[in-house]
Amino acid sequence: MRHPRPAPATGTGDRVTLHEVFFDVVFVLTVTQLADALETHLSWAGFGSSALILGLLWYLYTGYAWLNNHLPPRQTTTKLLLFAGMAGFLLTAVALPDALTNSGALFAVGYLIVVAIHLTLFLHSDARTGALRLAPYNLGAALLVLAAAAFTGPAVPALWAAAIFTQSVLPYLLPRLSWTGVPDAFHLRPAHFVERHGLLVIVALGESVIAIGLGVPAEQLTAATAAAIVLALAIPVALWWTYFTDTQPATAALAASEPAARTRMAARTYVFPHFLLLLGVISTVAGLHAAVARPDEPATTGAALALGGGVALYLVGMAAVRRALRLPIPLSRPTATMAALATVAIGVALPATVQIVTTIAILVLMLVTDARRPTRPGNDDRPLVDAEQT
């Protein structure tokens, strides 16, 4: 006598679980490692390496956010497999920043684990059809990364770039053969999805504060350095405030969309724009750390560009988020982006603290201007925290 096959598990709640938060903490080690690596090699080559590594890992992180949106870790088996995925991400983070040279094999093993666990779990969700179409591209990327571990020199970044192309670009070029052709196979829960990415941003910015504070040796801790550390805190706070001003409108925009359109909108909002946003955090942290280490001296061109360019890149990512959600982009945002880039000249000509103070002033002025912008009737484009609560 045959027993009926159990239906795939599906999500019911809209809140992020503690297991997902723990997963994000593990993933953010990647951000910390890349910021340290970029500070060590403040050059265009160093920035390119950070962008390549983050691009490869960020696409998989978003894959886990989609996975847990459909399959919350409530059952013991799901939790254990999610922990195995964390272990894979931990291996990739430990392999940084030498993954392109000496520790490519360790990175590749961790990456293969992350891909295998993700697909295994996704096939047991209510998005099985989409997962089956996703599998060839993710597995193909993992095999390219594994193949890169056998090479040295230019072949390694070339294979990694091919892996990124296979995962994140090729599906859009072949919609009839990929998950992009079946957007209605995914049943996105907007509140959970927005909260999950918001919590990741909180953890990433929090880790950036820790990195700034722990990176200064005790013997170099002077009054000027202490003041620079306190001032440096204001920049992650302002970036945090900028992000969470837009989370409530993001939830409303996704919730108002039809399921298939919601899937496309979520992909446009939380893949490439958030990649830019996190790359901006990495660059900003590297620049802040260098500025705090020598607050009374002008910054190097690389350090000044990391700070000003990182903040600008973050704001570009935020603008891309609003555009994907079809929300208006206040004039203050591109203005602040250009002003942040202009602080590079200040950083190389004056003490590094002056660039920090100028950047803070730019971000605060932007936030104040945004808060005073009138809201059209019926528009839900309002801050997550209203003025009376702050």
C-alpha positions as CSV (number, residue, x, y, z in Angstrom):
1,M,0.0,0.0,0.0
2,R,1.5,3.3,-1.1
3,H,1.5,6.3,1.2
4,P,0.9,9.7,-0.2
5,R,4.0,11.8,-0.7
6,P,4.1,14.6,1.9
7,A,3.7,18.1,0.6
8,P,6.7,20.4,0.6
9,A,7.1,22.5,3.7
10,T,6.1,26.1,3.4
11,G,6.6,29.3,5.5
12,T,3.8,30.7,7.5
13,G,5.2,33.5,9.7
14,D,6.6,36.8,8.6
15,R,9.3,37.3,11.3
16,V,12.9,36.3,10.9
17,T,13.9,33.5,13.2
18,L,16.9,33.5,15.5
19,H,18.6,30.8,13.4
20,E,18.5,33.2,10.4
21,V,20.1,36.0,12.5
22,F,22.8,33.6,13.6
23,F,23.4,32.7,9.9
24,D,23.8,36.4,9.1
25,V,26.3,36.9,11.9
26,V,28.4,34.1,10.3
27,F,28.1,35.6,6.8
28,V,29.1,39.1,8.0
29,L,32.5,37.7,8.8
30,T,33.0,37.9,5.1
31,V,32.4,41.6,5.1
32,T,34.9,42.1,8.0
33,Q,37.5,40.0,6.2
34,L,37.1,41.9,3.0
35,A,37.3,45.2,4.8
36,D,40.6,44.1,6.4
37,A,42.0,42.9,3.1
38,L,41.0,46.2,1.4
39,E,42.7,48.3,4.1
40,T,45.9,46.2,3.6
41,H,45.8,46.8,-0.2
42,L,44.2,50.2,-0.7
43,S,44.4,50.1,-4.5
44,W,42.1,49.5,-7.5
45,A,43.4,45.9,-7.6
46,G,42.5,45.4,-4.0
47,F,39.0,46.9,-4.5
48,G,38.5,44.7,-7.6
49,S,39.4,41.6,-5.6
50,S,37.0,42.6,-2.8
51,A,34.2,43.2,-5.4
52,L,34.9,39.8,-7.1
53,I,34.8,37.9,-3.9
54,L,31.7,39.7,-2.5
55,G,29.9,39.2,-5.8
56,L,30.5,35.5,-5.7
57,L,29.3,35.1,-2.1
58,W,26.5,37.7,-2.0
59,Y,24.5,36.0,-4.7
60,L,24.5,32.8,-2.5
61,Y,23.5,34.8,0.6
62,T,20.5,36.2,-1.2
63,G,19.7,32.6,-2.2
64,Y,19.5,31.6,1.4
65,A,17.3,34.6,2.1
66,W,14.9,33.4,-0.6
67,L,15.2,29.9,0.8
68,N,14.3,30.8,4.4
69,N,11.5,33.0,3.1
70,H,9.9,29.8,1.7
71,L,11.3,27.3,4.2
72,P,11.7,28.8,7.7
73,P,14.1,26.8,9.9
74,R,11.5,25.3,12.3
75,Q,12.1,21.6,11.9
76,T,15.2,20.0,13.4
77,T,16.5,18.7,10.1
78,T,16.1,22.1,8.4
79,K,18.0,23.7,11.3
80,L,20.9,21.2,11.1
81,L,21.2,21.7,7.4
82,L,21.2,25.4,7.8
83,F,24.0,25.1,10.3
84,A,25.9,23.1,7.7
85,G,25.4,26.0,5.3
86,M,26.8,28.3,7.9
87,A,29.9,26.1,8.2
88,G,30.4,26.4,4.5
89,F,30.2,30.2,4.6
90,L,32.6,30.1,7.6
91,L,35.1,28.2,5.5
92,T,34.9,30.7,2.7
93,A,35.3,33.6,5.1
94,V,38.4,31.9,6.8
95,A,39.9,31.4,3.3
96,L,39.8,35.1,2.8
97,P,41.7,37.2,1.8
98,D,44.0,34.7,0.1
99,A,41.2,32.8,-1.7
100,L,42.5,34.1,-5.1
101,T,46.0,32.8,-4.4
102,N,46.9,30.4,-1.6
103,S,43.6,29.2,0.0
104,G,41.5,28.7,-3.1
105,A,40.9,25.0,-2.3
106,L,39.5,25.7,1.1
107,F,37.3,28.5,-0.3
108,A,36.0,26.1,-3.1
109,V,35.1,23.4,-0.6
110,G,33.2,25.8,1.5
111,Y,31.5,27.3,-1.5
112,L,30.4,23.8,-2.8
113,I,29.0,23.0,0.7
114,V,27.0,26.3,0.6
115,V,25.6,25.5,-2.8
116,A,24.7,21.9,-2.1
117,I,22.9,22.7,1.2
118,H,21.0,25.5,-0.4
119,L,19.7,23.3,-3.3
120,T,18.9,20.4,-1.0
121,L,16.8,22.5,1.3
122,F,15.1,24.5,-1.6
123,L,14.0,21.3,-3.3
124,H,11.9,20.6,-0.1
125,S,10.2,23.9,-0.2
126,D,7.0,25.0,-2.0
127,A,9.3,26.6,-4.7
128,R,10.6,23.3,-6.0
129,T,9.9,24.2,-9.6
130,G,12.0,27.3,-9.3
131,A,14.7,25.5,-7.4
132,L,15.1,22.8,-10.2
133,R,15.7,25.6,-12.7
134,L,18.1,27.3,-10.3
135,A,20.2,24.2,-9.7
136,P,22.3,24.0,-13.0
137,Y,23.5,27.6,-12.7
138,N,24.5,27.4,-9.0
139,L,26.2,24.0,-9.5
140,G,27.9,25.2,-12.6
141,A,29.3,28.2,-10.7
142,A,30.5,26.0,-7.8
143,L,32.3,23.7,-10.3
144,L,34.0,26.7,-11.9
145,V,35.2,27.9,-8.4
146,L,36.4,24.4,-7.7
147,A,38.3,24.3,-11.0
148,A,39.9,27.7,-10.2
149,A,41.5,26.1,-7.1
150,A,43.7,24.0,-9.5
151,F,45.2,27.1,-11.2
152,T,47.2,30.2,-10.3
153,G,47.6,33.6,-11.8
154,P,45.0,35.3,-14.1
155,A,43.1,32.1,-14.7
156,V,41.7,32.2,-11.1
157,P,39.9,35.6,-11.3
158,A,38.8,34.7,-14.8
159,L,37.1,31.5,-13.6
160,W,35.6,33.3,-10.7
161,A,34.2,36.0,-13.0
162,A,32.8,33.2,-15.2
163,A,31.1,31.7,-12.1
164,I,29.5,35.0,-11.3
165,F,28.3,35.3,-14.9
166,T,26.9,31.8,-14.7
167,Q,25.0,32.4,-11.5
168,S,23.7,36.0,-11.8
169,V,23.7,36.9,-15.5
170,L,23.2,33.8,-17.6
171,P,19.7,33.0,-16.1
172,Y,18.4,36.3,-17.4
173,L,19.8,35.5,-20.8
174,L,18.1,32.1,-20.9
175,P,14.7,32.8,-19.2
176,R,13.0,29.8,-20.7
177,L,15.6,27.5,-19.1
178,S,16.1,29.3,-15.8
179,W,14.2,30.4,-12.7
180,T,13.6,33.8,-14.2
181,G,11.1,32.2,-16.6
182,V,8.9,30.9,-13.7
183,P,8.6,33.9,-11.3
184,D,5.3,32.6,-10.1
185,A,7.0,29.5,-8.7
186,F,8.2,31.7,-5.8
187,H,5.8,33.0,-3.1
188,L,7.6,35.8,-1.5
189,R,6.6,37.0,2.0
190,P,7.5,40.8,1.9
191,A,7.7,41.5,5.6
192,H,10.1,38.6,6.2
193,F,12.2,39.4,3.2
194,V,12.6,43.1,4.0
195,E,13.3,42.3,7.7
196,R,15.9,39.7,6.8
197,H,18.0,42.0,4.6
198,G,17.6,44.8,7.1
199,L,18.9,42.7,9.9
200,L,21.9,41.8,7.8
201,V,22.6,45.5,7.2
202,I,22.4,46.1,11.0
203,V,24.9,43.3,11.6
204,A,27.2,44.5,8.9
205,L,27.2,48.1,10.2
206,G,27.6,46.8,13.7
207,E,30.6,44.7,12.7
208,S,32.1,47.8,11.1
209,V,31.9,49.7,14.4
210,I,33.7,46.8,16.1
211,A,36.4,46.7,13.5
212,I,37.0,50.4,13.9
213,G,37.3,50.2,17.7
214,L,39.4,47.1,17.9
215,G,41.8,48.1,15.1
216,V,43.6,50.8,17.1
217,P,46.5,49.5,19.3
218,A,46.3,50.6,22.9
219,E,49.7,52.3,22.8
220,Q,48.4,54.6,20.0
221,L,45.2,55.6,21.8
222,T,45.5,59.4,22.2
223,A,42.9,62.0,22.8
224,A,42.8,62.7,19.1
225,T,42.4,59.1,18.3
226,A,39.6,58.7,20.8
227,A,37.8,61.7,19.3
228,A,38.2,60.2,15.8
229,I,36.8,56.9,17.0
230,V,33.7,58.6,18.4
231,L,33.3,60.7,15.3
232,A,33.7,57.6,13.1
233,L,30.7,56.0,14.8
234,A,28.5,58.7,13.4
235,I,29.0,57.5,9.8
236,P,27.7,53.9,10.3
237,V,24.8,55.4,12.3
238,A,23.9,57.8,9.5
239,L,24.2,54.9,6.9
240,W,21.9,52.8,9.2
241,W,19.4,55.7,9.4
242,T,19.4,56.1,5.6
243,Y,18.7,52.4,5.1
244,F,15.9,52.1,7.5
245,T,14.1,55.1,6.3
246,D,13.2,53.0,3.3
247,T,12.3,49.7,4.8
248,Q,8.6,50.5,5.4
249,P,8.0,51.7,1.9
250,A,9.9,48.7,0.6
251,T,7.5,46.3,2.4
252,A,4.5,48.2,1.1
253,A,5.7,48.2,-2.5
254,L,6.4,44.5,-2.5
255,A,3.1,43.7,-0.7
256,A,1.2,45.7,-3.3
257,S,2.6,43.7,-6.2
258,E,1.2,40.6,-7.8
259,P,3.2,37.4,-7.0
260,A,5.2,37.2,-10.3
261,A,5.9,40.9,-10.3
262,R,6.9,40.8,-6.7
263,T,9.5,38.1,-7.4
264,R,11.0,40.3,-10.2
265,M,10.9,43.4,-8.0
266,A,12.6,41.6,-5.1
267,A,15.4,40.3,-7.4
268,R,16.0,43.8,-8.8
269,T,16.0,45.3,-5.3
270,Y,18.0,42.9,-3.2
271,V,20.6,41.4,-5.4
272,F,22.7,44.0,-7.3
273,P,21.7,47.2,-5.3
274,H,22.5,45.5,-2.0
275,F,25.7,44.2,-3.5
276,L,26.7,47.9,-4.1
277,L,25.5,48.8,-0.7
278,L,27.6,46.2,1.1
279,L,30.6,46.9,-1.1
280,G,30.2,50.5,0.0
281,V,30.2,49.4,3.7
282,I,33.4,47.4,3.1
283,S,35.1,50.4,1.5
284,T,33.9,52.8,4.1
285,V,35.2,50.7,6.9
286,A,38.6,50.4,5.3
287,G,38.8,54.2,4.9
288,L,37.5,54.9,8.4
289,H,40.0,52.5,10.0
290,A,42.9,54.1,8.2
291,A,41.6,57.6,9.2
292,V,41.2,56.6,12.8
293,A,44.8,55.2,12.9
294,R,46.3,58.5,11.9
295,P,43.6,61.2,12.6
296,D,46.1,64.2,12.7
297,E,47.7,63.4,9.3
298,P,46.3,63.7,5.8
299,A,45.1,60.4,4.5
300,T,46.6,58.6,1.6
301,T,44.8,58.8,-1.7
302,G,43.6,55.2,-1.4
303,A,42.3,55.7,2.2
304,A,40.5,59.0,1.4
305,L,39.0,57.4,-1.7
306,A,37.9,54.4,0.3
307,L,36.0,56.6,2.8
308,G,34.5,59.1,0.4
309,G,33.9,56.6,-2.4
310,G,32.5,54.0,0.0
311,V,29.9,56.3,1.3
312,A,29.1,57.4,-2.3
313,L,28.8,53.7,-3.4
314,Y,26.4,53.0,-0.4
315,L,24.2,55.9,-1.5
316,V,24.2,54.7,-5.1
317,G,23.1,51.3,-3.8
318,M,20.3,53.0,-1.9
319,A,19.2,55.0,-4.9
320,A,19.1,51.7,-6.9
321,V,16.9,50.2,-4.2
322,R,14.4,53.0,-4.5
323,R,14.4,52.9,-8.3
324,A,13.8,49.1,-8.2
325,L,10.9,49.7,-5.8
326,R,9.6,52.5,-8.0
327,L,10.0,55.0,-5.2
328,P,11.0,58.6,-5.8
329,I,14.6,59.5,-5.3
330,P,15.0,62.7,-3.4
331,L,17.4,65.3,-4.9
332,S,19.3,65.2,-1.6
333,R,20.6,61.7,-2.4
334,P,22.5,62.3,-5.6
335,T,23.7,65.6,-4.1
336,A,25.1,63.8,-1.1
337,T,26.7,61.2,-3.3
338,M,28.6,63.8,-5.3
339,A,29.5,65.6,-2.1
340,A,30.9,62.4,-0.5
341,L,33.1,61.9,-3.5
342,A,34.3,65.5,-3.2
343,T,35.6,64.8,0.4
344,V,38.4,62.8,-1.1
345,A,40.2,66.1,-1.9
346,I,39.8,67.1,1.7
347,G,41.1,63.8,3.0
348,V,44.4,64.1,1.1
349,A,44.9,67.8,1.8
350,L,43.9,68.1,5.5
351,P,43.9,65.9,8.6
352,A,41.9,62.7,8.2
353,T,39.5,63.8,11.0
354,V,38.4,66.7,8.8
355,Q,37.2,64.3,6.1
356,I,35.3,62.3,8.7
357,V,33.6,65.5,10.1
358,T,32.7,66.7,6.6
359,T,31.2,63.3,5.6
360,I,29.1,63.3,8.8
361,A,27.8,66.8,8.0
362,I,26.9,65.7,4.4
363,L,24.9,62.7,5.7
364,V,23.2,64.6,8.4
365,L,22.2,67.4,6.1
366,M,20.8,64.8,3.6
367,L,18.8,63.0,6.3
368,V,17.4,66.3,7.7
369,T,16.4,67.4,4.1
370,D,14.7,64.0,3.5
371,A,12.8,64.3,6.8
372,R,11.4,67.7,5.8
373,R,10.3,66.5,2.3
374,P,6.5,66.6,2.1
375,T,4.8,63.3,1.6
376,R,2.1,63.0,-1.0
377,P,-1.4,61.9,0.1
378,G,-1.6,58.1,0.1
379,N,2.1,57.7,-0.3
380,D,3.7,55.3,2.2
381,D,7.2,56.7,1.7
382,R,7.8,57.7,5.3
383,P,10.5,56.9,7.9
384,L,10.4,53.6,9.8
385,V,10.9,55.6,13.0
386,D,8.9,58.8,13.3
387,A,10.3,62.0,14.6
388,E,8.6,61.9,18.0
389,Q,10.1,58.5,18.8
390,T,13.7,59.7,18.0
